[in-house]
Amino acid sequence: MRDWVSIKSQIYQEVIQRLEQNIQEAQLAYAQAKESRDSDTKSSAGDKYETGREMMQREMDKCSALMDQNNHLLQIIQHIPLHRNYENIDKGAIIETDKGIYYMLVGIGKMTFDQADYFVISPESPIGSLFLGKKVGEFIYLRDQKIHIQGIY
């Protein structure tokens, strides 16, 4: 039998690390784009100068949005309990099925621990919304595939 509390804790910590890494990478890219934009000197080809500055501004905006999104995801998971018993599937639950194991947290994707794959999904995702409220023994149907819920932890 698996130690679900330990597995959940490991995945939770890995998700936090990935989100924090995404934020750091976005901050670095933002700083580089800002430096490039600010150091661009105006030339006689004014349109080229303006186009370059606009491209760097767009990159900065993209990085800023990525930082905001990852910070928001960090805030969401801080309010999801690690140690809770689930009768119905809700945020924070690990869902064991005949097709795989899912962790209802935020949309991260596939992670591997102890040679097993776990799919970290958002409650707002198509599969996450189908799982919400279901109990052990029930089924969901996704893309003509029947998924049997075998355990909720």
C-alpha positions as a LaTeX table, in Angstrom:
\begin{tabular}{lrrr}
\hline
Residue & $x$ (\AA) & $y$ (\AA) & $z$ (\AA) \\
\hline
Met1 & 0.00 & 0.00 & 0.00 \\
Arg2 & 1.25 & 3.47 & $-0.85$ \\
Asp3 & 1.92 & 6.17 & 1.71 \\
Trp4 & $-0.43$ & 8.73 & 0.15 \\
Val5 & 0.36 & 11.47 & 2.68 \\
Ser6 & 4.07 & 11.24 & 1.84 \\
Ile7 & 3.41 & 11.11 & $-1.91$ \\
Lys8 & 1.04 & 14.07 & $-1.71$ \\
Ser9 & 3.60 & 16.05 & 0.28 \\
Gln10 & 6.38 & 15.27 & $-2.21$ \\
Ile11 & 4.26 & 16.29 & $-5.19$ \\
Tyr12 & 3.07 & 19.42 & $-3.38$ \\
Gln13 & 6.68 & 20.48 & $-2.66$ \\
Glu14 & 7.72 & 19.77 & $-6.26$ \\
Val15 & 4.80 & 21.87 & $-7.57$ \\
Ile16 & 5.85 & 24.77 & $-5.33$ \\
Gln17 & 9.44 & 24.47 & $-6.57$ \\
Arg18 & 8.33 & 24.44 & $-10.21$ \\
Leu19 & 6.12 & 27.50 & $-9.74$ \\
Glu20 & 8.89 & 29.39 & $-7.92$ \\
Gln21 & 11.35 & 28.43 & $-10.67$ \\
Asn22 & 8.90 & 29.69 & $-13.31$ \\
Ile23 & 8.67 & 33.00 & $-11.44$ \\
Gln24 & 12.46 & 33.34 & $-11.20$ \\
Glu25 & 12.90 & 32.58 & $-14.91$ \\
Ala26 & 10.21 & 35.12 & $-15.82$ \\
Gln27 & 11.84 & 37.74 & $-13.58$ \\
Leu28 & 15.19 & 37.18 & $-15.28$ \\
Ala29 & 13.67 & 37.36 & $-18.77$ \\
Tyr30 & 11.78 & 40.54 & $-17.76$ \\
Ala31 & 15.00 & 42.17 & $-16.52$ \\
Gln32 & 16.85 & 41.22 & $-19.70$ \\
Ala33 & 14.07 & 42.56 & $-21.93$ \\
Lys34 & 13.91 & 45.78 & $-19.90$ \\
Glu35 & 17.67 & 46.24 & $-20.13$ \\
Ser36 & 17.57 & 45.61 & $-23.88$ \\
Arg37 & 14.69 & 48.04 & $-24.33$ \\
Asp38 & 16.31 & 50.75 & $-22.21$ \\
Ser39 & 19.75 & 50.40 & $-23.79$ \\
Asp40 & 18.46 & 50.53 & $-27.36$ \\
Thr41 & 19.73 & 53.77 & $-28.83$ \\
Lys42 & 17.72 & 55.84 & $-31.23$ \\
Ser43 & 19.10 & 55.67 & $-34.71$ \\
Ser44 & 18.31 & 57.50 & $-37.92$ \\
Ala45 & 16.01 & 54.59 & $-38.73$ \\
Gly46 & 13.35 & 55.69 & $-36.22$ \\
Asp47 & 10.87 & 52.98 & $-37.17$ \\
Lys48 & 13.43 & 50.24 & $-36.45$ \\
Tyr49 & 14.09 & 51.78 & $-33.02$ \\
Glu50 & 10.39 & 51.97 & $-32.17$ \\
Thr51 & 9.77 & 48.41 & $-33.41$ \\
Gly52 & 12.62 & 47.06 & $-31.26$ \\
Arg53 & 11.37 & 48.91 & $-28.19$ \\
Glu54 & 7.82 & 47.65 & $-28.79$ \\
Met55 & 9.04 & 44.06 & $-29.13$ \\
Met56 & 10.92 & 44.31 & $-25.83$ \\
Gln57 & 7.87 & 45.88 & $-24.17$ \\
Arg58 & 5.73 & 42.96 & $-25.38$ \\
Glu59 & 8.28 & 40.51 & $-23.97$ \\
Met60 & 8.19 & 42.37 & $-20.64$ \\
Asp61 & 4.38 & 42.23 & $-20.63$ \\
Lys62 & 4.47 & 38.49 & $-21.36$ \\
Cys63 & 6.96 & 37.90 & $-18.52$ \\
Ser64 & 4.90 & 40.00 & $-16.15$ \\
Ala65 & 1.77 & 38.00 & $-16.95$ \\
Leu66 & 3.67 & 34.74 & $-16.39$ \\
Met67 & 4.91 & 35.96 & $-13.00$ \\
Asp68 & 1.36 & 36.98 & $-12.03$ \\
Gln69 & $-0.07$ & 33.63 & $-13.13$ \\
Asn70 & 2.49 & 31.59 & $-11.19$ \\
Asn71 & 2.12 & 33.79 & $-8.08$ \\
His72 & $-1.64$ & 33.27 & $-8.30$ \\
Leu73 & $-1.18$ & 29.48 & $-8.50$ \\
Leu74 & 1.11 & 29.60 & $-5.45$ \\
Gln75 & $-1.58$ & 31.49 & $-3.53$ \\
Ile76 & $-4.21$ & 28.93 & $-4.53$ \\
Ile77 & $-2.28$ & 25.89 & $-3.37$ \\
Gln78 & $-1.34$ & 27.49 & $-0.04$ \\
His79 & $-5.02$ & 27.24 & 0.91 \\
Ile80 & $-5.39$ & 23.57 & $-0.03$ \\
Pro81 & $-4.93$ & 21.21 & 2.93 \\
Leu82 & $-2.40$ & 18.38 & 2.65 \\
His83 & $-3.89$ & 16.26 & 5.42 \\
Arg84 & $-7.58$ & 15.74 & 4.88 \\
Asn85 & $-9.83$ & 12.74 & 4.38 \\
Tyr86 & $-12.00$ & 12.90 & 1.30 \\
Glu87 & $-15.38$ & 11.30 & 0.80 \\
Asn88 & $-15.92$ & 13.20 & $-2.45$ \\
Ile89 & $-13.26$ & 14.47 & $-4.83$ \\
Asp90 & $-12.30$ & 18.06 & $-4.12$ \\
Lys91 & $-9.25$ & 20.31 & $-4.37$ \\
Gly92 & $-6.26$ & 18.64 & $-2.72$ \\
Ala93 & $-7.38$ & 15.05 & $-3.34$ \\
Ile94 & $-5.31$ & 12.33 & $-4.91$ \\
Ile95 & $-7.54$ & 10.27 & $-7.18$ \\
Glu96 & $-6.58$ & 6.68 & $-7.95$ \\
Thr97 & $-8.24$ & 5.34 & $-11.10$ \\
Asp98 & $-7.91$ & 2.41 & $-13.45$ \\
Lys99 & $-6.32$ & 4.79 & $-15.98$ \\
Gly100 & $-3.84$ & 6.61 & $-13.74$ \\
Ile101 & $-3.38$ & 8.63 & $-10.58$ \\
Tyr102 & $-4.39$ & 12.29 & $-10.44$ \\
Tyr103 & $-3.71$ & 15.04 & $-7.91$ \\
Met104 & $-6.33$ & 17.80 & $-7.91$ \\
Leu105 & $-4.19$ & 20.87 & $-7.26$ \\
Val106 & $-3.18$ & 23.13 & $-10.18$ \\
Gly107 & $-2.51$ & 22.35 & $-13.81$ \\
Ile108 & 1.12 & 21.19 & $-13.90$ \\
Gly109 & 0.90 & 17.95 & $-15.86$ \\
Lys110 & 2.67 & 14.65 & $-15.42$ \\
Met111 & 5.16 & 14.11 & $-12.58$ \\
Thr112 & 6.96 & 10.90 & $-11.66$ \\
Phe113 & 7.74 & 9.72 & $-8.12$ \\
Asp114 & 8.91 & 6.26 & $-7.07$ \\
Gln115 & 8.52 & 5.00 & $-10.64$ \\
Ala116 & 4.83 & 5.96 & $-10.74$ \\
Asp117 & 3.24 & 8.71 & $-12.83$ \\
Tyr118 & 0.94 & 11.30 & $-11.25$ \\
Phe119 & $-1.07$ & 13.82 & $-13.24$ \\
Val120 & $-1.31$ & 17.13 & $-11.38$ \\
Ile121 & $-4.53$ & 18.68 & $-12.63$ \\
Ser122 & $-6.59$ & 21.78 & $-11.99$ \\
Pro123 & $-10.20$ & 21.53 & $-10.80$ \\
Glu124 & $-11.03$ & 23.89 & $-13.68$ \\
Ser125 & $-9.53$ & 21.58 & $-16.32$ \\
Pro126 & $-11.86$ & 19.39 & $-18.39$ \\
Ile127 & $-10.92$ & 16.22 & $-16.49$ \\
Gly128 & $-10.76$ & 18.04 & $-13.14$ \\
Ser129 & $-14.29$ & 19.39 & $-13.51$ \\
Leu130 & $-15.52$ & 15.88 & $-14.31$ \\
Phe131 & $-13.87$ & 14.47 & $-11.18$ \\
Leu132 & $-15.21$ & 17.12 & $-8.77$ \\
Gly133 & $-17.76$ & 15.71 & $-6.34$ \\
Lys134 & $-17.37$ & 12.08 & $-7.46$ \\
Lys135 & $-16.94$ & 9.20 & $-5.00$ \\
Val136 & $-15.03$ & 5.93 & $-4.96$ \\
Gly137 & $-16.69$ & 3.43 & $-7.29$ \\
Glu138 & $-18.10$ & 6.06 & $-9.64$ \\
Phe139 & $-17.01$ & 6.67 & $-13.21$ \\
Ile140 & $-16.27$ & 9.66 & $-15.39$ \\
Tyr141 & $-16.29$ & 9.69 & $-19.17$ \\
Leu142 & $-13.63$ & 11.64 & $-21.03$ \\
Arg143 & $-13.22$ & 11.47 & $-24.81$ \\
Asp144 & $-15.11$ & 8.19 & $-25.09$ \\
Gln145 & $-13.00$ & 6.70 & $-22.30$ \\
Lys146 & $-14.57$ & 5.35 & $-19.12$ \\
Ile147 & $-12.44$ & 6.07 & $-16.03$ \\
His148 & $-13.22$ & 4.18 & $-12.81$ \\
Ile149 & $-12.46$ & 5.95 & $-9.51$ \\
Gln150 & $-10.80$ & 3.40 & $-7.21$ \\
Gly151 & $-9.59$ & 5.57 & $-4.34$ \\
Ile152 & $-9.57$ & 9.13 & $-2.99$ \\
Tyr153 & $-6.81$ & 10.22 & $-0.63$ \\
\hline
\end{tabular}
